[in-house]
């Protein structure tokens, strides 16, 4: 007898429907899985057989053929175990399949019949809603994650017997419900605060401008000057995630398998601190079956690269596409896919190979060290700021600095102005993402400002991309001051954040 159920698989960060067909017939006992299955899917036959028998059902004697359609797309992972097992019970007339065909089913089976969590459930739930399915059966550990999606009934399944009894209407399960807005409200800020940073007022100002406009920032200073300390406190002044941003971020972390059962929703902006030994594949994603890399895991958050010149040159160069486009496209033998990668880059480095500005390094060694960062990559970093060593008297001063809450208030005010400005524009959320067309409209200059900028371009020999970056940073500085139009003071401050590329890389 033939039976079918509906499941889903994840490609990139999106899910697509998969039809599971099981046919039981006479012949030598054998289980055959077709439809481009990977090793984990091929092994499902043995897992399902043992789980079915340990759940009190009979495994059909004879030839069992399992087909996963569409047959021309490779299927990965153990998430088809549960729908295959339920289809097998229906095909052997141990289960009525009428209710089963109205929902999507995902889950890995243990040998005992227990249902284990799988990756990408949020993406699958979103796809099920888009396909207008009535319900989705998921492992209990994934239920909260799937229930974030409103408009579809999510049922938490603990084991195979429970799933079969539910579909047979022998038991009733209540749909799991989650209010996404309340989940976001639960988030509290971390313990790190800018009040703990002594001195470095001009660096704090540069960081404030960077966060207010979503600009990339590079901090250059000797060891111990506080670069990492400042970077780790940047999330404390970020605006909270919107619901759409939280869903986007959660979906990526779900596909990567980084969500915990007790915390099925990404409540705060990601902060990914990367070691300089990372490969280009680890950074942008890839492997034989492309999966999200660090730039995608930092989506809607911060990607922190400490000791920037120590990173491999090819790893740094692959950052250019996501920094420019807010997404990364990966092509492998398995196919081509695009991952979102709209993050704020925060980088830190020493001024010389030895760390000190006036250390023992020769001019040639220093230049070789600085040249590890290419001009095109540097152009994509909006703000370059020097972080000097903190004086002893500053460290010994009593009293705290300005708290993160005060800085965050100003950032939120500037971001609110940008939200109003870009309302209705899906691709533009902050000043750093403005297109050339939007720059002409929202970053128009008066005669004095234009004259000052023209003089700076000639003096510093800046590129056309650097020109755009100055305008975007100027727009943010004006927003922080509550000004509708950019003036020469805004341009002057923005130019200061570009001078280091000529001082160091000239």
C-alpha positions in Angstrom: 0.0 0.0 0.0 1.1 3.6 -0.7 1.0 6.4 1.8 2.4 9.9 1.8 3.1 12.8 4.2 4.5 16.3 3.8 7.8 17.5 5.3 10.3 20.2 4.5 14.1 20.7 4.0 16.2 23.8 4.3 18.2 25.3 1.5 20.4 28.2 2.6 18.1 29.9 5.2 14.9 29.1 3.4 12.8 26.0 3.5 11.0 24.1 0.7 8.4 21.4 0.8 9.3 17.7 0.5 6.8 15.0 -0.2 7.5 11.7 1.6 6.1 8.6 -0.1 6.3 5.1 1.3 5.2 2.0 -0.5 5.1 -1.4 1.2 4.9 -4.5 -1.1 5.8 -8.2 -1.2 9.4 -9.3 -1.8 12.6 -9.8 0.0 12.9 -7.7 3.2 14.6 -4.5 2.2 14.3 -0.8 2.8 15.3 1.5 -0.2 15.5 5.3 0.1 15.4 7.3 -3.2 15.2 11.0 -4.0 18.9 12.1 -3.7 19.3 11.3 0.0 22.6 12.0 1.9 24.1 9.5 4.3 22.0 10.7 7.3 18.8 10.2 5.2 19.9 6.8 3.9 20.5 5.6 7.5 16.9 6.6 8.4 15.7 3.1 7.4 17.5 1.5 10.2 16.6 4.1 12.8 12.9 4.1 11.7 12.7 0.2 11.8 14.0 0.1 15.4 11.9 3.1 16.5 8.7 1.6 15.1 9.3 -1.8 16.8 10.2 -0.1 20.1 7.1 2.0 20.0 4.8 -1.1 19.9 4.1 -1.2 16.2 5.0 -3.8 13.6 7.5 -3.1 10.9 6.1 -4.5 7.6 7.7 -7.6 6.2 8.8 -7.3 2.6 10.2 -4.5 0.3 9.7 -1.0 1.5 10.4 1.9 -0.9 10.8 5.4 0.5 10.8 8.3 -2.0 11.6 12.0 -1.2 10.3 14.4 -3.8 11.4 16.5 -5.6 13.9 13.8 -6.6 16.4 16.2 -8.2 17.3 18.1 -5.0 19.6 16.6 -2.5 18.0 15.9 1.0 20.1 16.3 4.1 19.9 15.5 7.8 17.7 13.2 9.9 14.6 15.5 10.0 12.6 13.1 7.7 12.7 10.2 10.3 9.3 11.1 11.8 7.3 11.6 8.6 8.9 8.4 7.1 7.9 6.4 10.2 4.3 7.7 10.2 4.0 7.1 6.4 5.3 3.5 7.0 2.6 3.0 9.6 -0.1 4.3 7.2 1.2 2.2 4.3 1.0 -0.9 6.5 -2.5 0.1 7.6 -1.6 0.7 11.2 -2.5 4.4 11.0 -5.2 6.4 9.2 -3.4 8.9 7.0 -6.3 11.4 6.4 -5.2 13.9 9.1 -1.6 13.4 8.3 -1.9 14.9 4.8 -3.1 18.2 6.2 0.1 19.1 8.0 3.9 19.2 7.7 6.0 16.9 9.9 9.6 17.0 10.9 11.7 15.3 13.5 14.6 12.9 14.1 13.9 9.6 15.8 15.9 7.9 18.5 15.9 4.1 18.6 13.5 4.2 21.4 11.0 6.2 19.4 11.7 9.5 21.1 11.6 12.5 18.8 14.8 14.6 18.8 15.2 18.3 17.8 16.4 19.3 14.3 17.8 22.4 12.6 16.0 25.0 10.7 12.5 24.6 12.2 11.7 28.3 12.2 12.4 28.5 8.4 10.2 25.4 8.0 7.3 26.9 10.0 7.5 30.1 7.9 7.4 28.1 4.7 4.5 26.0 6.0 2.5 29.2 6.7 3.4 30.5 3.2 2.0 27.3 1.7 -1.2 27.7 3.8 -0.8 24.5 5.7 -3.1 24.2 8.8 -0.5 22.7 11.2 3.0 21.5 11.7 4.3 18.7 13.9 7.7 19.3 15.4 9.9 17.9 18.2 9.0 19.3 21.6 12.5 20.9 21.9 11.7 23.0 18.7 8.1 23.8 19.5 8.7 27.3 20.9 10.9 28.2 18.0 8.2 27.2 15.5 5.4 28.8 17.5 7.0 32.3 16.9 5.3 32.1 13.5 1.7 33.2 13.9 -1.2 31.8 11.9 -0.3 28.1 11.9 -1.0 25.5 14.6 2.3 24.1 16.1 2.1 20.7 17.9 4.9 19.5 20.1 5.7 15.8 19.7 7.7 13.8 22.2 7.7 10.3 20.6 6.4 8.3 17.7 3.5 6.7 19.6 2.2 10.1 20.7 2.4 11.4 17.0 0.5 8.3 15.8 -2.2 8.6 18.5 -2.6 12.3 17.8 -3.1 11.7 14.0 -5.6 8.9 14.8 -7.5 11.3 17.2 -6.9 9.0 20.1 -5.4 11.9 22.0 -5.7 15.7 21.6 -2.7 18.1 21.8 -3.0 21.8 22.4 -1.1 24.0 19.9 2.0 25.6 21.4 1.7 29.4 21.4 4.3 32.1 21.9 3.9 35.9 21.8 7.0 37.2 19.9 6.5 40.7 21.2 6.6 39.5 24.8 9.7 37.4 24.1 11.5 40.5 22.9 10.4 42.5 26.0 12.0 39.8 28.2 15.5 40.8 26.9 17.7 42.6 29.4 21.0 44.3 28.6 24.3 42.6 29.4 26.6 43.4 32.3 29.1 45.4 30.3 28.7 49.1 30.4 30.6 52.2 28.9 30.7 53.7 32.4 33.5 51.2 33.1 35.7 52.8 30.4 38.2 55.4 31.7 39.0 58.2 29.4 39.0 57.7 25.6 36.2 60.3 25.2 36.9 60.9 21.5 36.8 57.1 20.8 33.5 56.8 22.6 32.2 59.6 20.4 33.3 57.7 17.3 31.7 54.5 18.5 28.5 56.4 19.2 28.5 57.8 15.7 29.2 54.4 14.3 26.3 52.7 16.1 23.9 55.5 15.5 24.3 55.2 11.7 25.3 51.5 11.4 28.8 52.4 10.2 31.8 50.1 10.2 34.7 51.2 12.5 38.4 50.5 12.8 40.2 51.3 16.1 44.0 51.6 15.9 46.0 51.7 19.1 48.7 49.9 21.2 48.0 46.9 23.4 46.1 47.8 26.6 44.6 51.0 25.2 41.1 49.6 25.6 40.1 48.6 22.0 38.6 45.2 22.9 37.0 46.7 26.0 35.3 49.3 23.9 34.2 46.8 21.3 32.6 44.4 23.8 30.5 47.2 25.1 29.1 48.3 21.8 26.0 45.9 22.1 25.0 47.9 25.2 24.2 51.0 23.2 22.6 49.3 20.2 18.8 49.8 19.6 16.7 46.7 20.4 15.9 44.2 17.7 12.6 44.8 15.9 10.4 41.7 15.4 11.4 41.4 11.7 15.1 41.6 12.6 14.7 39.1 15.4 12.9 36.6 13.0 15.7 37.0 10.4 18.4 36.5 13.0 16.7 33.6 14.7 16.2 31.8 11.3 19.9 32.0 10.5 20.9 30.7 14.0 18.2 27.9 13.7 19.6 26.7 10.4 23.1 26.7 11.9 21.9 24.7 14.9 22.9 27.3 17.5 19.5 27.7 19.2 18.9 26.2 22.6 15.6 24.5 23.5 15.1 26.8 26.5 16.0 29.9 24.4 14.4 29.4 21.0 14.4 33.1 20.1 17.3 35.4 19.5 16.5 38.3 21.8 19.5 40.5 21.4 21.8 41.5 18.6 24.5 39.0 17.9 28.1 39.9 18.8 30.5 37.6 17.0 34.2 37.9 18.1 36.4 36.1 15.5 39.9 34.7 16.0 42.4 35.6 13.4 43.1 32.0 12.4 39.6 31.7 10.8 39.5 30.6 7.2 37.6 32.4 4.4 35.0 29.5 4.4 34.5 29.8 8.1 34.0 33.6 7.7 31.5 33.7 4.8 30.2 30.1 5.0 30.5 27.2 2.6 31.8 23.6 2.9 30.4 21.1 0.4 26.9 21.8 1.5 26.8 25.6 2.0 25.9 26.7 5.5 25.9 30.2 7.2 29.4 31.6 8.1 30.3 34.1 10.8 29.2 37.1 8.6 25.7 35.7 8.4 25.6 34.7 12.1 26.4 38.4 12.9 23.4 39.5 10.7 21.7 42.5 12.4 24.6 42.6 15.0 28.3 43.1 15.3 31.2 41.3 13.8 34.4 42.0 15.8 37.8 41.3 14.2 40.6 41.9 16.7 44.2 42.1 15.4 42.9 42.8 11.9 46.3 42.5 10.0 46.9 39.0 11.5 43.9 37.6 9.5 44.7 35.8 6.3 44.6 38.1 3.3 42.0 36.0 1.4 39.8 35.9 4.5 39.8 39.7 4.7 39.1 40.1 1.0 36.0 37.9 1.0 34.5 40.5 3.4 34.2 43.0 0.6 31.0 41.6 -0.9 29.0 41.4 2.4 30.2 44.8 3.5 29.0 46.4 0.2 25.8 44.4 -0.5 24.7 43.2 3.0 24.6 39.6 1.8 27.0 36.9 0.6 26.6 34.5 -2.3 28.2 31.1 -2.1 28.7 28.8 -5.1 29.5 25.2 -4.5 29.0 21.9 -6.4 25.8 21.4 -4.4 24.4 24.7 -5.8 24.4 28.5 -5.3 22.8 30.2 -2.4 22.6 33.6 -0.8 22.8 34.3 2.9 22.0 37.7 4.6 25.0 39.4 6.1 24.0 42.9 7.2 26.3 43.5 10.1 28.3 46.3 11.7 32.1 45.6 11.3 34.2 46.5 14.3 37.9 46.0 13.8 40.9 46.6 16.0 44.6 46.6 15.3 48.0 47.7 16.6 49.8 50.6 14.8 53.0 48.5 14.3 53.9 44.8 14.4 55.3 45.2 17.9 52.3 47.1 19.2 53.8 50.4 20.2 53.5 53.4 17.9 57.2 54.2 18.3 58.5 50.6 18.9 61.4 48.7 17.5 59.8 47.9 14.2 61.5 49.4 11.1 59.6 51.6 8.7 59.6 48.8 6.1 58.3 46.2 8.7 55.6 48.6 9.8 54.5 49.4 6.2 54.5 45.7 5.3 52.3 45.1 8.4 49.8 47.8 7.5 49.7 46.8 3.9 48.1 43.5 4.9 44.8 45.5 4.8 44.0 46.4 1.3 42.8 49.8 0.1 39.4 48.5 -1.1 38.7 46.9 2.2 39.8 50.0 4.1 37.5 52.1 1.9 34.5 50.1 3.1 35.3 51.0 6.8 33.5 54.3 7.4 35.3 55.4 10.6 39.0 55.1 11.5 39.9 56.2 15.0 43.2 56.2 16.9 43.0 54.8 20.4 46.0 56.1 22.5 47.3 54.5 25.6 45.4 55.7 28.7 47.4 57.8 31.1 48.0 56.6 34.7 46.2 59.5 36.2 43.1 58.8 34.2 43.1 55.2 35.3 43.4 56.2 39.0 40.5 58.7 38.8 37.5 57.9 40.9 34.0 58.0 39.5 32.4 56.3 36.6 32.1 57.6 33.0 29.0 58.2 31.0 26.8 55.1 31.2 25.6 53.1 28.2 22.0 54.1 28.9 22.7 57.8 28.2 24.6 57.0 25.0 21.9 54.6 23.9 19.3 57.3 24.4 21.1 59.5 21.8 21.6 56.6 19.5 17.9 55.7 19.6 16.9 59.3 18.9 19.2 59.3 15.8 17.9 55.9 14.7 14.3 57.1 15.1 15.0 60.0 12.7 16.5 57.5 10.2 13.5 55.1 10.6 11.2 58.1 9.7 13.4 59.1 6.8 13.6 55.6 5.3 10.0 54.5 6.1 8.7 52.2 3.3 12.2 51.4 2.0 12.9 47.8 2.6 16.6 47.8 1.9 17.6 50.9 3.8 17.3 50.8 7.6 20.1 53.2 8.6 22.4 55.9 7.1 25.2 53.4 6.3 22.9 51.6 3.9 22.0 54.6 1.8 22.3 54.3 -1.9 23.9 56.9 -4.2 20.5 58.1 -5.1 19.4 58.5 -1.5 22.7 60.3 -0.7 21.8 63.1 -3.2 18.4 63.5 -1.5 19.2 63.1 2.2 22.9 64.3 2.3 22.8 67.4 0.2 25.4 70.0 1.2 25.5 73.7 1.4 28.2 75.8 -0.3 30.6 75.9 2.7 30.3 72.2 3.4 30.8 71.3 -0.3 33.9 73.5 -0.5 35.4 71.9 2.7 34.8 68.4 1.4 36.2 69.2 -2.0 39.4 70.5 -0.4 39.7 67.4 1.8 39.3 65.1 -1.1 42.1 66.8 -3.0 44.4 67.0 0.0 43.9 63.4 1.3 43.5 61.9 -2.2 40.4 59.9 -1.1 38.5 57.5 -3.4 34.9 58.0 -4.6 33.8 55.3 -2.1 35.4 57.3 0.7 33.6 60.4 -0.5 30.3 58.5 -0.1 31.3 57.3 3.4 32.0 60.8 4.5 28.6 61.9 3.4 26.9 59.0 5.3 28.8 59.7 8.5 28.1 63.4 8.2 24.4 62.6 7.9 24.6 60.5 11.1 26.5 63.3 13.0 23.7 65.7 12.0 21.1 63.2 13.2 22.8 62.9 16.6 22.6 66.7 16.9 19.0 66.7 15.8 19.7 68.8 12.6 17.7 68.3 9.5 20.6 69.6 7.2 24.3 68.8 7.2 26.6 71.7 8.0 30.4 72.2 7.8 30.9 71.0 11.4 29.4 67.6 10.6 31.6 67.4 7.4 34.7 68.4 9.4 34.1 65.7 12.0 33.4 63.0 9.4 36.6 63.9 7.5 38.6 63.4 10.8 37.4 59.8 10.8 39.0 59.2 7.3 42.4 60.8 7.8 44.0 57.7 9.3 43.9 55.8 6.0 46.4 58.3 4.6 48.5 58.7 7.7 49.0 54.9 7.9 48.6 53.6 4.4 49.7 56.7 2.5 
